[in-house]
Amino acid sequence: MHQIGKVVVLRSMMRCTSRLIAITAAVLLLAGCASAVRYRSVEGTAATLDYATTKWRGIASYYHDDFDGRLTASGEPFHQNRMTAAHPFLPMGTLVRVVNLQNGRSVVVRINDRGPHKPGRIIDLSRAAAIQLGIIESGTAEVEVSIVAGAQ
């Protein structure tokens, strides 16, 4: 009789543990689906990505010179004098137009890295792109990002 009581208690504990594991897995799965990217969609959304009409507005920044020569997420070295950028979810090789909303300057860059990793920013630009947009002194600017061509 004593052994039967232990078996019942063990089964009950195993059921509770299994439920706890299932609930934890579900919470982690849902948390992984949540987007940490904060941006304002002008046309379209990430869920219905239409490369011809999608635009986003938000804050752009640029890579510090210390990153020059380091590998990007695409596997190629970062070069501050090339027209490249980091974006959180667009495919590597995508060409995007970035327009500085304060001065109207624009530039086309190729996505070759993931980022930005600072909350509230939607794109990190190379130094060359930042110079053309006129954001070197301020370090950041409100921009509009639109897709010019899909991954090359």
Stockholm file with secondary structure:
# STOCKHOLM 1.0

chainA/1-152         MHQIGKVVVLRSMMRCTSRLIAITAAVLLLAGCASAVRYRSVEGTAATLDYATTKWRGIASYYHDDFDGRLTASGEPFHQNRMTAAHPFLPMGTLVRVVNLQNGRSVVVRINDRGPHKPGRIIDLSRAAAIQLGIIESGTAEVEVSIVAGAQ
#=GR chainA/1-152 SS CHHHHHHHHHHHHHHHHHHHHHHHHHHHHHHHHSCCCCCEEEESCSTTCCTTTCEEEEEEEECCGGGTTSBCTTSSBCCTTSSEEECSSSCTTCEEEEEETTTCCEEEEEEEECCCCSTTEEEEECHHHHHHHTCTTTSEEEEEEEEEECCC
#=GC SS_cons         CHHHHHHHHHHHHHHHHHHHHHHHHHHHHHHHHSCCCCCEEEESCSTTCCTTTCEEEEEEEECCGGGTTSBCTTSSBCCTTSSEEECSSSCTTCEEEEEETTTCCEEEEEEEECCCCSTTEEEEECHHHHHHHTCTTTSEEEEEEEEEECCC
//
